[in-house]
Amino acid sequence: MFQVELVCSDPRCDAEVTQWIEQLDEVAAVACECGHGLVTVRIEGFEPVLAPV
């Protein structure tokens, strides 16, 4: 699992989006609400940990 942080490419817009995805190819071209594109600024990988019950 990956946590991907995206920001708007328009310097006047302060939009930030965090997506949780299974595979990196799931990150697609995404548009901001203001009409500009979102740019990936950070990708972190996570492995789920199952605690014993």
Backbone hydrogen bonds, N-H to C=O, Kabsch-Sander energy under -0.5 kcal/mol:
donor,donor_aa,acceptor,acceptor_aa,energy
2,F,21,I,-3.0
3,Q,44,E,-2.8
4,V,2,F,-0.6
4,V,19,Q,-3.0
5,E,42,R,-2.8
6,L,17,V,-3.1
7,V,39,V,-2.3
8,C,15,A,-1.7
9,S,37,G,-2.7
13,C,10,D,-2.0
17,V,6,L,-2.6
19,Q,4,V,-2.8
21,I,2,F,-2.4
21,I,19,Q,-0.5
26,E,23,Q,-2.0
27,V,24,L,-1.7
28,A,26,E,-0.9
30,V,28,A,-0.5
32,C,36,H,-3.8
35,G,32,C,-1.7
38,L,30,V,-2.1
39,V,7,V,-3.4
41,V,5,E,-3.0
42,R,5,E,-1.4
44,E,3,Q,-2.4
46,F,1,M,-3.6
50,L,48,P,-0.5
51,A,49,V,-0.6
